[in-house]
Amino acid sequence: MSSNIINFIHKDQIVEVKNPDPNEILLNYIRTTLKKTGTKEGCAEGGCGACTVVLGELKNNEINYKAINSCITFLPTLQGKQLILVEDLTSKDGSLHPVQDAMVNFHGSQCGFCTPGIILSAIEMKNNNISGEKEIRKFLDGNLCRCTGYHNIVKSISEYLDIKIKNV
Amino acid sequence: MYNFNYHTPDTIEDCIKIFNSVEFPKYLAGGMTIIPSLKQKLSTPSDIIDLQNIKTLKGIYLNRRGLSNFFINLMI
């Protein structure tokens, strides 16, 4: 079956794309058509995690959230899914999402290029029963950060997930 | 990137049917190799077949019967 329309959910609304270009990369669509430039292009080959977005997919009547690299995903992959970008996390009155608050309080961001990706990975961690510092570090292996040395990021995320780690 | 057609079959049978019916097909699993090579125009397939909707290709599991009893599938 071939179709020329894709539908996905963004910000609680159904977005319809007619005649999507199968060659278009999701990251390009987010930055140029949706004009949401919080999602960054780093290596453009799925290594650095700066382009991470979260996709929600309905499985057995539950929404399954997964953080993916949008730079190696084609736009038609969005069909029937929910797209969550870093811009969607702040509430309408401008207050920050708990993970963003934690990143501010524990200095988890320096130059900020990797931060949107790390925040969205943390959102996925919340749905994956992460229980310790080691698991947080393991989960972050898809997000490169050249500034912080990861320690403050791990502190921030453990605060967000309510996990106690040593040497805080 | 050169233009190509994009397919998302639901079963392995459909997948093979598409693979045999087009000029230069390529399978897409995670995309960490194929997409950078498409971007650099090192690979120019006419059709990309995305395997993410094929449920039987997913998962890691133990099968207690038979000789080979540990399976890691293509699409995890």
gemmi code that builds the backbone of each chain (N, CA, C; Angstrom):
import gemmi

chains = {
    "A": [
        ("MET", (0.853, -1.197, 0.000), (0.000, 0.000, 0.000), (0.882, 1.238, 0.000)),
        ("SER", (0.613, 2.127, -0.917), (1.399, 3.356, -0.889), (0.487, 4.530, -0.547)),
        ("SER", (1.052, 5.475, 0.160), (0.231, 6.627, 0.526), (1.063, 7.901, 0.401)),
        ("ASN", (0.363, 9.003, 0.153), (1.063, 10.264, -0.038), (0.857, 11.248, 1.098)),
        ("ILE", (0.258, 10.749, 2.179), (0.028, 11.634, 3.326), (0.565, 10.952, 4.571)),
        ("ILE", (1.288, 11.695, 5.398), (1.626, 11.134, 6.707), (1.014, 12.010, 7.785)),
        ("ASN", (0.593, 11.368, 8.873), (0.001, 12.059, 10.015), (0.825, 11.755, 11.251)),
        ("PHE", (1.093, 12.790, 12.042), (1.726, 12.548, 13.332), (1.206, 13.563, 14.340)),
        ("ILE", (1.487, 13.321, 15.609), (1.002, 14.223, 16.651), (2.160, 15.084, 17.147)),
        ("HIS", (1.924, 16.382, 17.170), (2.907, 17.299, 17.734), (2.160, 18.343, 18.535)),
        ("LYS", (2.512, 18.517, 19.796), (1.846, 19.466, 20.694), (0.340, 19.203, 20.769)),
        ("ASP", (-0.064, 17.983, 20.977), (-1.479, 17.578, 21.103), (-2.319, 17.873, 19.865)),
        ("GLN", (-1.678, 18.082, 18.740), (-2.449, 18.296, 17.512), (-1.953, 17.348, 16.423)),
        ("ILE", (-2.898, 16.980, 15.545), (-2.491, 16.116, 14.449), (-1.916, 16.974, 13.328)),
        ("VAL", (-0.712, 16.655, 12.917), (-0.077, 17.380, 11.818), (-0.121, 16.480, 10.590)),
        ("GLU", (-0.563, 17.071, 9.479), (-0.663, 16.287, 8.250), (0.379, 16.815, 7.266)),
        ("VAL", (1.172, 15.923, 6.704), (2.128, 16.325, 5.674), (1.707, 15.667, 4.372)),
        ("LYS", (1.348, 16.507, 3.398), (0.940, 15.944, 2.110), (2.159, 15.802, 1.210)),
        ("ASN", (2.173, 14.736, 0.445), (3.285, 14.427, -0.451), (4.642, 14.645, 0.206)),
        ("PRO", (4.921, 13.930, 1.319), (6.219, 14.129, 1.962), (7.340, 13.637, 1.050)),
        ("ASP", (8.448, 14.316, 1.115), (9.618, 13.910, 0.349), (10.276, 12.738, 1.085)),
        ("PRO", (10.301, 11.541, 0.491), (10.889, 10.405, 1.212), (12.361, 10.588, 1.500)),
        ("ASN", (12.986, 11.520, 0.784), (14.421, 11.745, 0.973), (14.724, 12.727, 2.091)),
        ("GLU", (13.657, 13.308, 2.678), (13.916, 14.334, 3.680), (14.232, 13.698, 5.036)),
        ("ILE", (15.290, 14.211, 5.647), (15.692, 13.747, 6.965), (14.841, 14.483, 8.008)),
        ("LEU", (14.423, 13.740, 9.047), (13.552, 14.324, 10.069), (14.144, 15.590, 10.696)),
        ("LEU", (15.443, 15.568, 10.963), (16.091, 16.735, 11.573), (15.926, 17.976, 10.694)),
        ("ASN", (16.083, 17.780, 9.391), (15.944, 18.887, 8.450), (14.521, 19.446, 8.472)),
        ("TYR", (13.531, 18.528, 8.540), (12.131, 18.933, 8.594), (11.852, 19.743, 9.867)),
        ("ILE", (12.390, 19.279, 11.001), (12.151, 19.967, 12.274), (12.735, 21.376, 12.240)),
        ("ARG", (13.957, 21.495, 11.712), (14.640, 22.788, 11.765), (14.169, 23.764, 10.689)),
        ("THR", (13.797, 23.256, 9.504), (13.448, 24.195, 8.436), (11.943, 24.390, 8.271)),
        ("THR", (11.146, 23.311, 8.390), (9.698, 23.460, 8.194), (8.999, 23.804, 9.503)),
        ("LEU", (9.276, 23.039, 10.562), (8.651, 23.358, 11.852), (9.299, 24.571, 12.505)),
        ("LYS", (10.480, 24.959, 12.035), (11.233, 26.099, 12.571), (11.522, 25.967, 14.072)),
        ("LYS", (11.799, 24.736, 14.506), (12.173, 24.502, 15.907), (13.663, 24.206, 15.937)),
        ("THR", (14.444, 25.228, 16.261), (15.893, 25.061, 16.126), (16.564, 24.620, 17.429)),
        ("GLY", (15.763, 24.192, 18.414), (16.353, 23.656, 19.650), (17.075, 22.347, 19.386)),
        ("THR", (16.571, 21.583, 18.426), (17.208, 20.328, 18.050), (18.402, 20.652, 17.156)),
        ("LYS", (19.584, 20.178, 17.561), (20.815, 20.585, 16.862), (21.330, 19.509, 15.909)),
        ("GLU", (22.072, 19.965, 14.915), (22.792, 19.023, 14.068), (24.250, 18.983, 14.498)),
        ("GLY", (24.697, 17.802, 14.916), (26.088, 17.666, 15.338), (26.864, 16.946, 14.264)),
        ("CYS", (27.007, 15.620, 14.439), (27.802, 14.843, 13.491), (27.014, 14.478, 12.239)),
        ("ALA", (25.675, 14.507, 12.316), (24.783, 14.130, 11.207), (24.917, 12.684, 10.790)),
        ("GLU", (25.513, 11.835, 11.635), (25.543, 10.416, 11.303), (25.169, 9.532, 12.489)),
        ("GLY", (24.398, 10.082, 13.411), (23.855, 9.263, 14.489), (24.838, 8.916, 15.585)),
        ("GLY", (25.887, 9.709, 15.758), (26.872, 9.387, 16.776), (26.824, 10.258, 18.009)),
        ("CYS", (26.488, 11.540, 17.847), (26.693, 12.480, 18.957), (25.456, 12.739, 19.793)),
        ("GLY", (24.279, 12.500, 19.267), (23.065, 12.660, 20.063), (22.557, 14.087, 20.214)),
        ("ALA", (23.148, 15.068, 19.528), (22.667, 16.449, 19.631), (21.286, 16.607, 18.986)),
        ("CYS", (20.948, 15.696, 18.090), (19.687, 15.795, 17.352), (18.592, 14.933, 17.960)),
        ("THR", (18.802, 14.438, 19.193), (17.837, 13.513, 19.796), (16.445, 14.120, 19.920)),
        ("VAL", (15.432, 13.377, 19.487), (14.033, 13.742, 19.735), (13.353, 12.504, 20.322)),
        ("VAL", (12.182, 12.719, 20.935), (11.466, 11.577, 21.501), (10.261, 11.268, 20.626)),
        ("LEU", (10.100, 9.997, 20.287), (8.921, 9.559, 19.542), (8.055, 8.701, 20.457)),
        ("GLY", (6.753, 9.003, 20.478), (5.800, 8.190, 21.242), (5.035, 7.306, 20.289)),
        ("GLU", (4.954, 6.021, 20.635), (4.264, 5.086, 19.748), (3.298, 4.253, 20.579)),
        ("LEU", (2.091, 4.047, 20.039), (1.077, 3.276, 20.767), (1.360, 1.785, 20.623)),
        ("LYS", (1.579, 1.111, 21.789), (1.812, -0.336, 21.763), (0.987, -0.959, 22.876)),
        ("ASN", (0.128, -1.880, 22.551), (-0.753, -2.537, 23.530), (-1.471, -1.521, 24.420)),
        ("ASN", (-2.044, -0.516, 23.803), (-2.783, 0.540, 24.504), (-1.945, 1.363, 25.471)),
        ("GLU", (-0.643, 1.307, 25.317), (0.214, 2.172, 26.131), (1.126, 2.938, 25.200)),
        ("ILE", (1.445, 4.180, 25.585), (2.363, 4.929, 24.728), (3.783, 4.609, 25.148)),
        ("ASN", (4.555, 4.167, 24.163), (5.925, 3.769, 24.396), (6.829, 4.901, 23.902)),
        ("TYR", (7.584, 5.534, 24.809), (8.427, 6.658, 24.408), (9.852, 6.194, 24.141)),
        ("LYS", (10.396, 6.686, 23.053), (11.732, 6.266, 22.679), (12.507, 7.472, 22.154)),
        ("ALA", (13.732, 7.656, 22.642), (14.573, 8.747, 22.141), (15.326, 8.246, 20.919)),
        ("ILE", (15.258, 8.999, 19.832), (15.921, 8.556, 18.601), (16.791, 9.684, 18.046)),
        ("ASN", (17.718, 9.317, 17.176), (18.545, 10.316, 16.500), (17.803, 10.791, 15.253)),
        ("SER", (17.374, 12.056, 15.242), (16.562, 12.509, 14.107), (17.400, 12.719, 12.842)),
        ("CYS", (18.736, 12.774, 12.965), (19.565, 12.990, 11.778), (19.703, 11.754, 10.909)),
        ("ILE", (19.359, 10.569, 11.458), (19.405, 9.359, 10.618), (18.019, 8.736, 10.531)),
        ("THR", (16.988, 9.585, 10.593), (15.615, 9.102, 10.487), (14.950, 9.838, 9.344)),
        ("PHE", (14.227, 9.103, 8.508), (13.500, 9.769, 7.424), (12.164, 10.283, 7.920)),
        ("LEU", (11.706, 11.371, 7.319), (10.441, 11.999, 7.720), (9.258, 11.025, 7.726)),
        ("PRO", (9.086, 10.139, 6.711), (7.914, 9.263, 6.726), (7.853, 8.305, 7.912)),
        ("THR", (8.972, 8.145, 8.635), (8.976, 7.303, 9.835), (8.000, 7.815, 10.888)),
        ("LEU", (7.676, 9.109, 10.821), (6.803, 9.719, 11.818), (5.368, 9.226, 11.750)),
        ("GLN", (4.982, 8.584, 10.666), (3.596, 8.156, 10.465), (3.015, 7.482, 11.709)),
        ("GLY", (1.938, 8.085, 12.245), (1.227, 7.484, 13.378), (1.914, 7.631, 14.715)),
        ("LYS", (2.927, 8.479, 14.809), (3.655, 8.604, 16.070), (3.499, 9.999, 16.665)),
        ("GLN", (3.952, 10.146, 17.901), (3.930, 11.454, 18.538), (5.360, 11.990, 18.593)),
        ("LEU", (5.519, 13.234, 18.194), (6.849, 13.844, 18.168), (6.982, 14.793, 19.357)),
        ("ILE", (8.019, 14.613, 20.161), (8.271, 15.519, 21.284), (9.637, 16.163, 21.093)),
        ("LEU", (9.637, 17.501, 21.049), (10.878, 18.248, 20.886), (11.211, 18.950, 22.201)),
        ("VAL", (12.419, 19.463, 22.282), (12.842, 20.109, 23.540), (11.985, 21.357, 23.825)),
        ("GLU", (11.501, 22.013, 22.780), (10.653, 23.203, 22.967), (9.316, 22.865, 23.611)),
        ("ASP", (8.867, 21.613, 23.430), (7.546, 21.232, 23.918), (7.527, 20.972, 25.422)),
        ("LEU", (8.707, 20.963, 26.056), (8.754, 20.596, 27.472), (8.381, 21.752, 28.389)),
        ("THR", (8.701, 22.978, 27.992), (8.351, 24.117, 28.847), (6.842, 24.330, 28.804)),
        ("SER", (6.253, 24.638, 29.954), (4.800, 24.837, 29.985), (4.460, 26.226, 29.442)),
        ("LYS", (3.138, 26.462, 29.255), (2.719, 27.701, 28.602), (3.116, 28.953, 29.383)),
        ("ASP", (3.148, 28.856, 30.728), (3.518, 30.044, 31.521), (5.036, 30.245, 31.558)),
        ("GLY", (5.780, 29.421, 30.855), (7.219, 29.630, 30.763), (8.031, 28.908, 31.808)),
        ("SER", (7.369, 28.196, 32.734), (8.148, 27.489, 33.758), (8.795, 26.246, 33.144)),
        ("LEU", (9.964, 25.904, 33.707), (10.756, 24.838, 33.116), (10.254, 23.454, 33.524)),
        ("HIS", (10.560, 22.499, 32.701), (10.300, 21.086, 32.994), (11.243, 20.664, 34.129)),
        ("PRO", (10.845, 19.730, 35.006), (11.726, 19.326, 36.118), (13.149, 18.955, 35.705)),
        ("VAL", (13.300, 18.312, 34.546), (14.666, 17.935, 34.144), (15.459, 19.168, 33.723)),
        ("GLN", (14.780, 20.142, 33.136), (15.466, 21.395, 32.781), (15.874, 22.144, 34.042)),
        ("ASP", (14.955, 22.157, 35.051), (15.260, 22.786, 36.332), (16.494, 22.166, 36.963)),
        ("ALA", (16.545, 20.825, 36.929), (17.669, 20.117, 37.532), (18.962, 20.442, 36.792)),
        ("MET", (18.906, 20.556, 35.459), (20.098, 20.889, 34.677), (20.609, 22.282, 35.044)),
        ("VAL", (19.675, 23.197, 35.338), (20.075, 24.549, 35.741), (20.694, 24.515, 37.134)),
        ("ASN", (20.013, 23.827, 38.057), (20.465, 23.843, 39.456), (21.807, 23.157, 39.664)),
        ("PHE", (22.106, 22.132, 38.862), (23.348, 21.394, 39.059), (24.384, 21.685, 37.967)),
        ("HIS", (24.207, 22.763, 37.244), (25.156, 23.199, 36.210), (25.459, 22.082, 35.198)),
        ("GLY", (24.401, 21.441, 34.703), (24.598, 20.333, 33.766), (24.840, 20.799, 32.343)),
        ("SER", (24.819, 22.125, 32.112), (24.994, 22.625, 30.752), (26.084, 23.683, 30.717)),
        ("GLN", (26.988, 23.561, 29.735), (27.996, 24.637, 29.614), (27.805, 25.373, 28.290)),
        ("CYS", (28.328, 24.843, 27.182), (28.088, 25.551, 25.919), (26.659, 25.336, 25.442)),
        ("GLY", (26.040, 24.219, 25.842), (24.616, 24.002, 25.593), (24.262, 23.293, 24.313)),
        ("PHE", (25.242, 22.926, 23.510), (24.915, 22.315, 22.220), (24.325, 20.911, 22.390)),
        ("CYS", (24.840, 20.179, 23.378), (24.361, 18.805, 23.568), (23.149, 18.751, 24.482)),
        ("THR", (22.862, 19.875, 25.180), (21.849, 19.872, 26.242), (20.451, 19.429, 25.788)),
        ("PRO", (19.921, 19.935, 24.655), (18.580, 19.475, 24.252), (18.503, 17.951, 24.094)),
        ("GLY", (19.548, 17.370, 23.515), (19.566, 15.925, 23.330), (19.619, 15.191, 24.650)),
        ("ILE", (20.428, 15.718, 25.579), (20.561, 15.056, 26.871), (19.259, 15.149, 27.665)),
        ("ILE", (18.588, 16.289, 27.562), (17.306, 16.450, 28.257), (16.290, 15.433, 27.736)),
        ("LEU", (16.253, 15.255, 26.425), (15.286, 14.305, 25.871), (15.670, 12.862, 26.186)),
        ("SER", (16.984, 12.573, 26.287), (17.389, 11.231, 26.721), (16.948, 10.993, 28.159)),
        ("ALA", (17.034, 12.058, 28.990), (16.606, 11.931, 30.388), (15.112, 11.643, 30.475)),
        ("ILE", (14.339, 12.247, 29.558), (12.898, 11.986, 29.519), (12.660, 10.505, 29.219)),
        ("GLU", (13.461, 9.960, 28.308), (13.298, 8.537, 28.006), (13.705, 7.680, 29.198)),
        ("MET", (14.771, 8.101, 29.918), (15.215, 7.345, 31.098), (14.102, 7.201, 32.121)),
        ("LYS", (13.324, 8.271, 32.280), (12.222, 8.255, 33.243), (11.266, 7.087, 32.947)),
        ("ASN", (11.127, 6.742, 31.679), (10.205, 5.670, 31.303), (10.874, 4.314, 31.265)),
        ("ASN", (12.142, 4.222, 31.679), (12.854, 2.955, 31.552), (13.379, 2.398, 32.871)),
        ("ASN", (12.786, 2.835, 33.987), (13.143, 2.309, 35.312), (14.649, 2.292, 35.574)),
        ("ILE", (15.275, 3.431, 35.392), (16.696, 3.547, 35.691), (16.870, 3.625, 37.206)),
        ("SER", (17.858, 2.844, 37.753), (17.919, 2.811, 39.214), (19.257, 3.242, 39.806)),
        ("GLY", (20.247, 3.528, 39.000), (21.522, 3.897, 39.614), (22.384, 4.756, 38.706)),
        ("GLU", (23.497, 5.233, 39.302), (24.398, 6.114, 38.558), (24.984, 5.418, 37.329)),
        ("LYS", (25.353, 4.141, 37.507), (25.951, 3.403, 36.394), (25.004, 3.335, 35.206)),
        ("GLU", (23.726, 3.100, 35.522), (22.746, 2.988, 34.440), (22.541, 4.327, 33.742)),
        ("ILE", (22.569, 5.410, 34.506), (22.437, 6.740, 33.889), (23.583, 6.953, 32.915)),
        ("ARG", (24.814, 6.633, 33.383), (25.989, 6.826, 32.521), (25.913, 5.942, 31.282)),
        ("LYS", (25.415, 4.722, 31.457), (25.298, 3.815, 30.331), (24.276, 4.359, 29.326)),
        ("PHE", (23.189, 4.901, 29.855), (22.130, 5.428, 28.994), (22.606, 6.645, 28.205)),
        ("LEU", (23.562, 7.366, 28.791), (24.043, 8.593, 28.134), (25.114, 8.312, 27.088)),
        ("ASP", (25.393, 7.040, 26.797), (26.492, 6.768, 25.855), (26.176, 7.237, 24.429)),
        ("GLY", (24.908, 7.546, 24.159), (24.593, 8.082, 22.833), (24.597, 9.590, 22.773)),
        ("ASN", (25.011, 10.246, 23.854), (25.048, 11.713, 23.876), (26.444, 12.187, 24.227)),
        ("LEU", (27.115, 12.790, 23.262), (28.469, 13.281, 23.531), (28.415, 14.692, 24.096)),
        ("CYS", (29.260, 14.942, 25.114), (29.397, 16.281, 25.666), (30.884, 16.544, 25.841)),
        ("ARG", (31.375, 17.621, 25.244), (32.809, 17.927, 25.329), (33.146, 18.908, 26.442)),
        ("CYS", (32.153, 19.514, 27.072), (32.440, 20.548, 28.078), (32.433, 20.025, 29.506)),
        ("THR", (31.332, 19.379, 29.907), (31.102, 19.172, 31.335), (31.868, 18.003, 31.928)),
        ("GLY", (32.304, 17.059, 31.107), (32.877, 15.845, 31.671), (31.806, 14.960, 32.266)),
        ("TYR", (30.562, 15.219, 31.961), (29.379, 14.417, 32.310), (28.993, 14.432, 33.776)),
        ("HIS", (29.909, 14.810, 34.676), (29.592, 14.617, 36.088), (28.360, 15.424, 36.511)),
        ("ASN", (28.319, 16.682, 36.098), (27.168, 17.506, 36.484), (25.891, 17.095, 35.773)),
        ("ILE", (26.044, 16.528, 34.575), (24.857, 16.028, 33.866), (24.275, 14.850, 34.632)),
        ("VAL", (25.167, 13.936, 35.079), (24.707, 12.771, 35.839), (24.051, 13.217, 37.144)),
        ("LYS", (24.641, 14.236, 37.800), (24.049, 14.774, 39.030), (22.646, 15.308, 38.752)),
        ("SER", (22.511, 16.082, 37.664), (21.222, 16.684, 37.324), (20.170, 15.617, 37.072)),
        ("ILE", (20.563, 14.606, 36.285), (19.577, 13.586, 35.918), (19.200, 12.747, 37.127)),
        ("SER", (20.188, 12.468, 38.004), (19.843, 11.677, 39.193), (18.898, 12.470, 40.093)),
        ("GLU", (19.058, 13.795, 40.130), (18.123, 14.636, 40.885), (16.713, 14.537, 40.285)),
        ("TYR", (16.665, 14.589, 38.957), (15.376, 14.513, 38.262), (14.703, 13.165, 38.475)),
        ("LEU", (15.510, 12.090, 38.439), (14.936, 10.752, 38.580), (14.789, 10.336, 40.036)),
        ("ASP", (15.217, 11.230, 40.959), (15.153, 10.954, 42.383), (16.001, 9.747, 42.777)),
        ("ILE", (17.216, 9.708, 42.252), (18.152, 8.638, 42.590), (19.288, 9.271, 43.385)),
        ("LYS", (19.682, 8.621, 44.486), (20.788, 9.172, 45.265), (22.100, 8.589, 44.751)),
        ("ILE", (23.062, 9.454, 44.438), (24.366, 8.951, 44.023), (25.431, 9.446, 44.992)),
        ("LYS", (26.578, 8.769, 44.996), (27.660, 9.134, 45.928), (28.359, 10.409, 45.456)),
        ("ASN", (29.073, 11.038, 46.364), (29.901, 12.233, 46.102), (29.136, 13.429, 45.551)),
        ("VAL", (27.896, 13.597, 45.971), (27.157, 14.788, 45.506), (27.489, 15.934, 46.437)),
    ],
    "B": [
        ("MET", (21.979, 13.845, -1.327), (21.299, 12.565, -1.424), (20.554, 12.459, -2.744)),
        ("TYR", (20.670, 11.304, -3.415), (19.873, 11.090, -4.624), (18.469, 10.621, -4.243)),
        ("ASN", (17.501, 10.844, -5.140), (16.128, 10.460, -4.831), (15.946, 8.951, -4.816)),
        ("PHE", (15.059, 8.506, -3.919), (14.720, 7.086, -3.866), (13.283, 6.963, -3.387)),
        ("ASN", (12.711, 5.768, -3.546), (11.387, 5.477, -2.989), (11.562, 4.865, -1.613)),
        ("TYR", (10.585, 5.106, -0.737), (10.683, 4.646, 0.639), (9.537, 3.677, 0.935)),
        ("HIS", (9.873, 2.478, 1.415), (8.844, 1.474, 1.723), (8.918, 1.089, 3.193)),
        ("THR", (7.759, 0.863, 3.812), (7.736, 0.334, 5.180), (6.829, -0.894, 5.225)),
        ("PRO", (7.320, -2.047, 4.758), (6.489, -3.257, 4.783), (6.282, -3.771, 6.208)),
        ("ASP", (5.167, -4.512, 6.424), (4.848, -5.047, 7.746), (5.280, -6.501, 7.920)),
        ("THR", (5.507, -7.189, 6.826), (5.888, -8.608, 6.942), (7.136, -8.883, 6.106)),
        ("ILE", (7.816, -9.974, 6.454), (9.025, -10.356, 5.721), (8.678, -10.689, 4.270)),
        ("GLU", (7.504, -11.306, 4.049), (7.093, -11.688, 2.688), (6.980, -10.443, 1.803)),
        ("ASP", (6.276, -9.412, 2.310), (6.139, -8.164, 1.548), (7.501, -7.566, 1.248)),
        ("CYS", (8.336, -7.645, 2.260), (9.669, -7.075, 2.187), (10.465, -7.702, 1.032)),
        ("ILE", (10.425, -9.034, 0.961), (11.160, -9.753, -0.085), (10.550, -9.460, -1.456)),
        ("LYS", (9.195, -9.341, -1.481), (8.507, -9.039, -2.735), (8.988, -7.688, -3.294)),
        ("ILE", (9.056, -6.699, -2.415), (9.530, -5.380, -2.860), (10.986, -5.471, -3.301)),
        ("PHE", (11.771, -6.200, -2.502), (13.205, -6.312, -2.791), (13.450, -6.894, -4.186)),
        ("ASN", (12.614, -7.901, -4.554), (12.802, -8.555, -5.854), (12.202, -7.782, -7.020)),
        ("SER", (11.327, -6.799, -6.718), (10.612, -6.151, -7.819), (11.224, -4.811, -8.234)),
        ("VAL", (12.181, -4.310, -7.503), (12.732, -2.999, -7.855), (14.177, -3.114, -8.331)),
        ("GLU", (14.659, -2.010, -8.870), (15.941, -2.062, -9.565), (17.141, -2.239, -8.617)),
        ("PHE", (17.271, -1.340, -7.660), (18.417, -1.386, -6.756), (17.940, -1.113, -5.328)),
        ("PRO", (17.481, -2.186, -4.639), (16.948, -1.985, -3.289), (18.043, -2.023, -2.217)),
        ("LYS", (17.764, -1.365, -1.095), (18.642, -1.466, 0.072), (17.760, -1.550, 1.303)),
        ("TYR", (18.146, -2.393, 2.263), (17.405, -2.472, 3.517), (17.901, -1.399, 4.482)),
        ("LEU", (16.953, -0.878, 5.270), (17.302, 0.115, 6.288), (16.938, -0.448, 7.655)),
        ("ALA", (17.947, -0.631, 8.520), (17.659, -1.102, 9.878), (17.758, 0.092, 10.825)),
        ("GLY", (18.934, 0.344, 11.378), (19.088, 1.492, 12.263), (19.484, 2.749, 11.510)),
        ("GLY", (20.190, 2.593, 10.415), (20.556, 3.730, 9.584), (21.906, 4.354, 9.876)),
        ("MET", (22.688, 3.745, 10.791), (23.962, 4.394, 11.141), (25.020, 4.250, 10.059)),
        ("THR", (24.868, 3.307, 9.153), (25.818, 3.161, 8.054), (25.226, 3.656, 6.746)),
        ("ILE", (23.999, 3.221, 6.470), (23.414, 3.518, 5.158), (23.116, 5.021, 4.995)),
        ("ILE", (22.626, 5.683, 6.032), (22.227, 7.083, 5.832), (23.421, 8.015, 5.629)),
        ("PRO", (24.501, 7.888, 6.430), (25.671, 8.717, 6.086), (26.203, 8.444, 4.678)),
        ("SER", (26.154, 7.163, 4.234), (26.662, 6.900, 2.881), (25.716, 7.439, 1.806)),
        ("LEU", (24.410, 7.514, 2.127), (23.476, 8.164, 1.192), (23.760, 9.656, 1.126)),
        ("LYS", (24.016, 10.240, 2.312), (24.249, 11.680, 2.369), (25.478, 12.075, 1.571)),
        ("GLN", (26.489, 11.198, 1.594), (27.714, 11.505, 0.849), (27.674, 11.001, -0.591)),
        ("LYS", (26.497, 10.498, -0.980), (26.277, 9.989, -2.330), (27.212, 8.843, -2.687)),
        ("LEU", (27.582, 8.061, -1.673), (28.409, 6.881, -1.920), (27.546, 5.692, -2.308)),
        ("SER", (26.268, 5.765, -1.921), (25.339, 4.694, -2.261), (24.124, 5.339, -2.924)),
        ("THR", (23.661, 4.733, -4.016), (22.548, 5.356, -4.744), (21.440, 4.345, -5.024)),
        ("PRO", (20.780, 3.841, -3.969), (19.710, 2.865, -4.198), (18.483, 3.528, -4.829)),
        ("SER", (17.707, 2.724, -5.580), (16.469, 3.257, -6.146), (15.349, 3.167, -5.124)),
        ("ASP", (15.448, 2.203, -4.205), (14.403, 1.993, -3.211), (15.015, 1.652, -1.859)),
        ("ILE", (14.502, 2.298, -0.807), (14.917, 1.984, 0.556), (13.776, 1.214, 1.217)),
        ("ILE", (14.087, 0.055, 1.802), (13.054, -0.741, 2.478), (13.329, -0.684, 3.981)),
        ("ASP", (12.472, 0.054, 4.692), (12.641, 0.241, 6.130), (12.078, -0.966, 6.866)),
        ("LEU", (12.890, -1.581, 7.739), (12.480, -2.819, 8.400), (11.815, -2.589, 9.757)),
        ("GLN", (11.627, -1.319, 10.153), (11.186, -1.075, 11.535), (9.772, -1.550, 11.848)),
        ("ASN", (8.909, -1.728, 10.846), (7.539, -2.163, 11.137), (7.362, -3.673, 11.141)),
        ("ILE", (8.449, -4.411, 10.880), (8.331, -5.871, 10.846), (8.524, -6.415, 12.253)),
        ("LYS", (7.414, -6.836, 12.874), (7.466, -7.215, 14.291), (8.279, -8.483, 14.527)),
        ("THR", (8.248, -9.415, 13.545), (8.942, -10.690, 13.762), (10.461, -10.534, 13.758)),
        ("LEU", (10.959, -9.377, 13.362), (12.413, -9.170, 13.361), (12.904, -8.541, 14.654)),
        ("LYS", (11.983, -8.309, 15.618), (12.383, -7.592, 16.835), (12.650, -8.533, 17.997)),
        ("GLY", (13.483, -8.087, 18.922), (13.598, -8.771, 20.199), (14.839, -9.614, 20.419)),
        ("ILE", (15.114, -9.870, 21.698), (16.174, -10.785, 22.122), (15.490, -11.825, 22.999)),
        ("TYR", (15.654, -13.104, 22.716), (14.946, -14.094, 23.533), (15.667, -15.434, 23.577)),
        ("LEU", (15.275, -16.214, 24.561), (15.810, -17.563, 24.749), (14.783, -18.563, 24.261)),
        ("ASN", (15.237, -19.544, 23.515), (14.356, -20.614, 23.088), (14.929, -21.909, 23.642)),
        ("ARG", (14.194, -22.562, 24.553), (14.772, -23.706, 25.256), (14.801, -24.985, 24.428)),
        ("ARG", (14.073, -24.997, 23.320), (14.087, -26.189, 22.468), (15.146, -26.034, 21.365)),
        ("GLY", (15.677, -27.163, 20.929), (16.608, -27.128, 19.807), (18.026, -26.817, 20.222)),
        ("LEU", (18.918, -26.803, 19.265), (20.330, -26.605, 19.568), (20.667, -25.137, 19.785)),
        ("SER", (20.220, -24.304, 18.848), (20.515, -22.874, 19.018), (19.405, -22.277, 19.859)),
        ("ASN", (19.729, -21.797, 21.032), (18.660, -21.365, 21.926), (18.718, -19.900, 22.332)),
        ("PHE", (19.653, -19.155, 21.774), (19.689, -17.726, 22.125), (19.613, -16.909, 20.851)),
        ("PHE", (18.597, -16.054, 20.749), (18.377, -15.298, 19.529), (18.538, -13.798, 19.767)),
        ("ILE", (19.318, -13.163, 18.926), (19.325, -11.696, 18.904), (18.838, -11.310, 17.524)),
        ("ASN", (17.693, -10.674, 17.450), (17.132, -10.347, 16.150), (17.709, -9.057, 15.597)),
        ("LEU", (17.440, -8.847, 14.318), (18.005, -7.715, 13.591), (17.571, -6.367, 14.161)),
        ("MET", (16.265, -6.221, 14.398), (15.736, -4.944, 14.845), (15.433, -5.026, 16.334)),
        ("ILE", (16.290, -4.456, 17.154), (16.088, -4.566, 18.598), (15.286, -3.379, 19.106)),
    ],
}
model = gemmi.Model(1)
for chain_id, residues in chains.items():
    chain = gemmi.Chain(chain_id)
    for i, (resn, *xyz) in enumerate(residues, 1):
        res = gemmi.Residue()
        res.name, res.seqid = resn, gemmi.SeqId(i, " ")
        for name, pos in zip(("N", "CA", "C"), xyz):
            atom = gemmi.Atom()
            atom.name, atom.element = name, gemmi.Element(name[0])
            atom.pos, atom.b_iso = gemmi.Position(*pos), 0.0
            res.add_atom(atom)
        chain.add_residue(res)
    model.add_chain(chain)
structure = gemmi.Structure()
structure.add_model(model)
structure.setup_entities()
